[in-house]
Amino acid sequence: MARLILGVNDVAYSDASGNGATTTGQVAEILEDRYHVMQTFYDVRKGRIAEFLAEAYGSALQDLFAGRKGGKPAYDAGQRIEAEFRSFLDANEMQRLALVATGFPISLAAVAGVNHRKKHPYAQKNRARPAFIDTGLYRASFRAQLVT
């Protein structure tokens, strides 16, 4: 039986203060404990995830039966799941789900446009951004892996 593992590549955030960098792994644990970002993604998109897995393994079986060299279905499905997670974040679905459930945004920093990629992260002129995409490193380091 295979297991789907959702996680991140552990990469250090740059730390201008010199107090030691936080990693994407630490951030992912905090976000999962507080907001259940990956669990919510899975709960909302499990039908699509199942489709990605079925299509990848179905194509591999067709190739095998046709005598062609098969691809890497676990890798192919993982790539599609990763793209789907990034779309989930880009579309700000966590923020919308929180607004529907509680009437309040999940991230006031996102609404205020806090952006640590800019010289002045807290500047009033920054536009609102999707929740959980501040520097973009958490989003970029997300990985989906199928383990047998």
N, C-alpha and C positions, 0 to 999 in steps of 0.2 A: 504494500500500500504506500502511496506517495503522500507527502505532506507539502503544503504550500507555506513557505516562510516569507513573511514581509518584514523588511528591515532596511538598514542603511549601511553603506560603506562608511567605516569610522574614519572621518577626516577632521582635522583640527580647524576650527575657526581662527582667523587671525585675531590677535589681541593686542591692540595698540597700547594698553595700559601696562603690559608686561607682567601681569599677575597670573599668567598661565592660561592657556587657551582651553576653551570648552570644545568638546568634539560633537560631531553630528550624532554619534551614538548616545551621548549624554542628553542631548537635546531631544532625540527621538524618544528616549525613556521618559523624560519629563512630559513631553507632549502626549504620550500614550497614557501615562498615569493621570494627567489632568483632563485631557480632552478626548482620548480614545480615537485619535485621528485615523490610524491604520485600521483599527477594528471597525470604525464607522464606514470607512471606504469599502472594506470587505462586505459589510452588511448591506450597504446600498448597492454595490456593484457585483455581488456574487453570481448573479445570472450571467452577466457579461464575462466574468472571469471563467465561469464554466464553459461558455461558448468558445473563448480563446483556447482553453485546454482541449476541448473536443475537436476543434478545427485543426489544431497543431498535430494532435495524435492521429486524427483521421487522415490527414494528408500524409503523415509518415507511413501509415499502414498502406495507403494506396500506392505510394512509391515502392514499398517493400513488395507488394503483390505484383506490381508491374515490372519488377526486376531492376528498378532504379535505385541508386544510392539514396537513402533517406537522409533527411536533414537532422536537426537537433530539436525535436518537438518541445522539450522542456525549456530550452533556451528561447525558442521562438515565442512560446506562450508567455514566458517571463518578460520578454521585451514588450509585448502588447499590454501586459498588466502594468508594467512600469509606466508606459505612455498613458494608460488610463488613469493611474494615480496622479500623474502630473496634470492631466486635464481636470481631474477632480479638484485639485488645489487651485489651478488657474481660474476655474469657473466659480471659485469661492463658495463651493457647496457647503462646507462646514459652517460658514457664517450664516448662510441661508437657513440651514437646518436648525441652528441655534435660535435664530430670530423666530422661526415658526414655533419651535418648542417652548421658548421662554419669553419671547418678546424683546430679548436683549442680544446684542452682538456678542460673539464668542471672543472677539479680540478688539478691544478699544484702540490698541496701538495700530492695528490695520486700518480702522476707520479714520484715525487721526493722520494716517500716512507716514508713520514712523518708518524710516528706511535707512538702515545702517550701511547701505552702499553709497550713500551721499555724504558729503563733507559735514553737513548739518542734519543729522538724522531726524531731529525733532522740529525742524523748521515748519512754520505754519503753512508755508506754500506747498508742501508735499501733498500730492493727491492720495486719496484712499487707495489701498492696495488689498489684494486678497489675503485672507488670514493664513498664517503659517508660511508665508513667502516674504521674508524680510531680506536676507542676503541672497537667497536662492540656493544655498548650499544644502539644506535639508531636502529640498525638492529634487535637486540634481543627484544627491547621493542615494536616493531611494532605490531599493532592489527587491525584486520578487524572484524567488528561487524555488524550484520544485525538487524535493529531496526524496529519493526512493529508499 
